[in-house]
Amino acid sequence: MEGVLGDLEIVKRTWGAFHNTGLEEALREHAIDTLIITGIATNFGVEQTARFADEFGFKVILPEDAVTALDAHAHEFAFDYIFPRIATVCTTAELVAALD
């Protein structure tokens, strides 16, 4: 299919997915402007990646039930105080419904 991005392997060596990985350049090359970020370590890798994505001008979507942390307090803090300022926070059900 024309215009479909195949798999892109990004190897990260720090908490975030952008530092020295070529991710930003690859996304821009394919005119991708919106990122759905999921993962483990809410207040480490997910937060670092979301912060940089926002700073680079990408629209960020964070489905809260597709992210986990080492403890509930850290997870809740990120989703209560940080992510609403830099991303659209939703659930995976809300995200799937919006994509239909």
C-alpha positions in Angstrom: 0.0 0.0 0.0 1.3 3.4 -0.9 1.9 5.7 2.0 2.0 3.0 4.7 5.0 3.2 7.0 6.5 -0.2 7.6 8.2 -1.3 10.8 10.8 1.1 12.1 13.2 -0.2 14.7 14.3 2.4 17.2 17.0 1.4 19.7 17.0 3.7 22.7 19.8 3.8 25.3 18.2 6.4 27.6 14.8 6.7 29.3 13.3 8.6 26.3 12.7 7.4 22.8 14.0 10.6 21.1 17.6 11.1 22.4 20.1 10.1 19.6 17.7 7.5 18.1 16.6 9.2 14.8 13.0 8.9 15.8 12.1 12.5 15.4 13.6 12.6 11.9 11.9 9.4 10.9 8.5 10.6 12.0 8.9 13.9 10.2 10.1 12.2 7.0 6.8 10.3 7.0 4.8 13.4 7.9 3.6 11.8 11.2 2.4 14.5 13.6 0.5 12.5 16.2 1.9 9.9 18.6 0.1 7.4 20.8 2.4 6.6 23.6 2.1 3.5 25.7 4.5 1.5 27.8 6.0 0.7 31.2 7.6 3.1 33.7 5.0 5.9 33.5 7.2 8.4 35.2 10.4 7.4 33.5 10.4 6.4 29.8 6.8 7.2 29.0 7.0 10.7 30.6 10.4 11.5 29.1 9.2 10.4 25.6 5.9 12.4 26.0 7.7 15.5 27.2 10.1 15.5 24.2 7.3 14.7 21.8 5.4 17.7 23.0 8.5 19.9 22.9 9.1 18.8 19.3 5.6 19.8 18.4 4.0 16.4 18.0 0.4 15.8 19.2 0.6 13.3 22.0 -2.1 10.9 23.1 -1.7 8.8 26.3 -4.2 6.0 27.0 -3.9 5.7 30.8 -4.8 2.1 30.9 -2.0 1.2 28.4 0.7 2.6 30.7 2.0 1.3 34.0 4.4 2.5 36.7 6.4 1.0 39.5 3.8 2.2 41.9 0.3 3.6 41.8 1.3 7.0 43.3 3.8 7.7 40.6 1.4 6.7 37.9 -1.4 8.8 39.3 0.8 11.9 39.8 1.9 11.8 36.1 -1.6 11.4 34.9 -3.1 14.0 37.3 -0.5 16.7 37.0 1.9 16.3 34.1 0.2 14.5 31.1 -2.9 16.7 30.9 -0.7 19.7 30.2 1.2 18.1 27.4 -1.1 15.4 25.9 -4.6 14.2 25.4 -5.3 11.7 28.1 -7.9 9.0 27.5 -8.6 5.3 27.9 -7.9 2.6 25.2 -11.6 2.2 24.7 -12.0 6.0 24.1 -9.1 5.9 21.7 -10.4 2.9 19.7 -13.9 4.5 19.5 -12.3 7.8 18.2 -10.4 5.9 15.5 -13.6 4.2 14.2 
